[in-house]
Amino acid sequence: MKLGFILGLCIALFGAHVFAAVALAKTRQLTKNKFFRLAFFLILNDAFMMIEYAWHTILMNTNDFYTDGPHQDQCLVLLHLIPASILSSLWMTFSMCLQRINATMVVSKRVLNILTSTIAIGLGFLFTHVYFLSRCVLEFIQKVQRVQFPCAPNYNTQKRFLMFMDTPNALFVTCIACSYLVLILRIFRKRKPINGTKNLSELQIQRERKAALRTRHNMITLSCIIIITAVSILPRTCYGLYVNFTGTIDDDIVRATNNLLLLNPLVDPIIYIFRIKEVRCQLICRCRSNKTTPLGLPMQSANATTSTSRTIVSGLATITK
């Protein structure tokens, strides 16, 4: 029952991510709007994480934690792939913060343009996976893991694993929080001179209002993403530090904090669907089309019959005249 629920949830989330990605691609603004493009890459990254998490769930529920077998090697690989996807997600969220900071500047900074470019996102995704998989390869070759069974809950709470996983996550969350504070300060400083200008034309005022409204919407979307990211990652990091300082571990708490990591890809597609107007409009149009399609044919035939009868009547009237 538990396995079926988790797998069903992962499949549903994967479908939601695919829909959000397709909807963003259909807006045809990925080349124009860098914020949309970064959100698109974040959706794809979370979709890959869903596949990895579903695979790991199947292994954990169909095999014993403390018995040797091929499933232990698969757990070893997945326990390095999932943190790589999480770290890549944090890098993309940090890039979205940098992009918003760059958008508040009158002249965009070259460094920020480079850090938020598609090449930088791709290199970050590649580096995070190489970073974790290199440790995985070393454990396969040298067999240096302290815990004998990688599927066991205490494997990803050992100090060496903590240094590789939770420490970079904590650093990225800190960088995201700092950049978010900088972004808020820049937005408030930028609004003061704009509100005080009286020599602008009506067209300039409308443009400024549209830009401010667009910035506000993007800020709300980014705020939701950052809050969910912190809530899903910080408990796992804090408990990992607690385990290494005290030496005590609770398997149930480990599972709970690991399952919290699913919160990020769980809520992200909902944020994209309800916060990005273009995606929301496509969802509404699709729902309306599904409701009106069966009724559309009778209405069209009725309209055709009415127009035909009107034509015949008008023709008879002309002949009579």
N, C-alpha and C positions, 0 to 999 in steps of 0.2 A: 504493500500500500504506500509506504513512504517512498520507495524507489519510483513507483509509477507517478506519484505526485511531483517529485523533483524533476523527473524526466519530462513530464508534461509541462511543467513550468519553464524548463529550459527551452523546450521546443516552441512554446508560446512566445517567450522572450526573443528567441532567434527570429521568429516570424515578425515580431514587432520591429526589431532592428532592421530587417530586410525592407519592410514597408517604409520605415522612416528614411532609409538610405535611398530607396527608389523615388520617394516623394521629393527629397532634396535634389536628386539628380534631375527630376522632371522640371524643377523650377528654372533650370538653365541659368542659374546664378552662381554656380560653383566657380566659374572663371572670373566673375565680377566681384563677388562678395567673399572675402577671405574668411570671415567668421563662419559662413555656411560651409566653406570647404574644410575648415578645421573640425566643425561639428560632424561632417560627413566621414572624415577619417576616424574620429572618435567612435562613431556608430559602428564602423567596420571592425575596429579593434575590440569593442565589446561583444560583437557577434562572434568573433573567433574565440573569445573567452567563454562564451556560452557553450561552444562545442567542447572545449577542454574541460569545463566544469561538469558537463553531462557525462563525458567519458570517465572522469575521476569518480563521479557518483556511482556509476555502474560497477566500477572496480571495488569500491569500498563496501557496496551492499551485496556483492556476489562472491566475495572472497574473505578469508580470515585475515585479520591484521597481522597475526603473529605466526604465520606459516610461510615457509619458503615456496617460491614458485615464480612463474613469469610475471604475475601481477605485481610483484614487488618492484621489478625493473620498470614496469609501466607507471607505477606510482612515482618512482624516482624521476622519470621524465616529466610527468604531469605536474609534480610539485615544483618543478623549475619553469615549466611553460606558463602556468597560471600566474606566478609572481612577475614573470616577464611581461605578460599582458597588462597586469595591474600597473607596473611601473611605466609602461608605454602609455597607458591611459592618463597617468599623472603628468607625464611629459606633454601630452596633447592639451590637457587642461591648462597647464602652465603657459603653453603657447597661445591659447585663447586669451589668457590674461594679458600677455605681452602684446597681442594684436589689438586689444581694446585700449591699452595704454598708448600704443602708436597712433590709434585713431583719434585720440584726444589732442595730439600735437598738430600745430599748424603745418610744420614741415616734418614729414615722416623720417624717422631715423633709419639709416642704412643697416645698422646692427640689428634692430628689431625686425626689419624687413627680411633679413637673412634668417634670423631665428624662427620666424613664422612662415617661411617658405615651404613649398611642398618637398623640396629636397631635404631640408632640415627635419621635417616630420618623418620622412622615410628613413633617414639616417638614424634618427632617434629610435624608431621602431626596430631597426636592424641591430643597433648597439645594445638595446635592452635585452633582446633575445640572445645575442652572442654572449653578453655578460653573464646571464644565468646558465645558458647551455654549456658554456665552457666549464663551469663548476660541475655540471652534471656529467660531462665527459670525463673529467678528472676522477670523479667518484666511480665511474664505470671502470676506468683503467687501473687506478691505484687502490680502489676499495678502501677509501679512507674515511667513509662515513662512520660516525661514532655509534649511531643507532643501527642495529642490525636489520630492522624491518622498516623500510621507507613508508609503508602504508600505516604504520603506527602513528597515533596522534602526537607523540612526543618527538617525532622526527623534525618537524619544522619549528620546534621551540628550542633547539640546541643553539648554543652561542654562535657557532660558526655559521649556521643558517640565518640566525638573527642579524648578523653583520652583513650578510648578503641581501637579505630581503627587507627587513623592517627598518633598518637604518636609512637606506636610500628613500624609502617611502616617507619616513618622517621628515627627511630633508626637503623632499619635493612638496609635501603638504605645507611646510613652513614657508618655502619660497612662494607657493600659491597664495597663502594668506598675506604675506608681505606685499606681493604685487597687487593683490586685490585692494589692500589699504591704500597703496599708492594711486591706484586707479580711481578710487572714490575721492581722494583729495584732489586729484587733477580735474575730475568732473565738476566738483564744487567750485574750484578756482576758475574754471572756464565759464561757468554759468554766471558769475558775478559781473564781468565786463559786458557779457552779451545782454543781460537784463538792463544794464545801464545805458546802452547805446540808443540814441534817439534819431540819428541821422541816416538810418537804413531805409531803403525803399521797401515797398510792400512785398516785392518778389524776394528780396534778401531776407526779410523777416519770416516769410513762409518757408524758405529754405532752411533758415536757422531752426525754426520750430520743428520741421520734419526731421532734421538731423538730431535735434535733442530728443525727440520722441523715439527715433530709431535707437539712439544710444541708451535710452531708458529701458526699452524692451530687451536689448541685448544684455544689459546689466542685470536685469531680473533673471534672464535665462542663465547667465553665467553664475549668478549667486546661488541659484538652485543646484546647479551642477557642483559647485564648490562645497556646499553644505552636505550634499549626499556623499561626496567623495570623502570628506572628513569623518562623517559618521560611520562609514563603512570600513575605513582603514585604521583610524586611530585606536579603536578597542583592541584590534589584533596586535598592533604595535605595543600598546601599553601593557597588555597581558604578557606578551613575549618578554618585555623588560622585567616585569614582575617575577616571572618564572626563573629567569636567569639570576636575579638577585636573591630570591628566597629558596630556590631549589625545589619547590613544591609545584605540582601540576595536577590539574583537574581535567580529565578527558572531556567531560561535558562542556566545560567552559571553552576548551580548545575548539570543539566542534561548533559551538555557538559563534565564537569570534571568526572562525573560518567561513561559516555560512553568512555572516554579516558582509563578507566581501562580495556576495552576490547582490547586495543592495544597490551597488553602483550601476551595474548593467540592468537591474530590475527597474529602476526609476528613470534612468536616462532617456529611453525611448518615449516614456510618457511626457517628460519635459519637452522633448523635441516636438511631439505631436501637438501639445496644447500651448506651447509658448511661441513656436515659429509659425507665423501667420500662413505662409505658403503651404506648409505641411498640413496645418489644420484645415485649410480650405479644400485641399485635395481629399482629405478624409471625409469631410462633410459632403462634397460632391459625389464621392463614391457611395456613401450611404444613401444619399437621395436617389442616385441613379438605380441602385438595387431595389428601392421601393417603388419607383415610378416606371420602371421598364415594363413590368407585366401590364400596367394600365395604359401604357403609351400607345400600343397597337389599336385597341378599341377606340381611343380618342382620335387617332389619326384617321381611322376608317370612317368615324362619325363625321369628322370635319370634311373628309373627301366627299361623303354623301351629301352633306349640306351644301357644299360649294357646287356640286353637280346639279342639284335641284334648283339652286338659284340661277345657274346658267340657263337651264331649260326654261324656267319661268320668264327670265329676261328676254330670251329668244322669242318666245310666244308673244310677249308684249310688243316686241318690235314688229313682228309680222302683223299683228292686229292693227297697229298704227298705220 
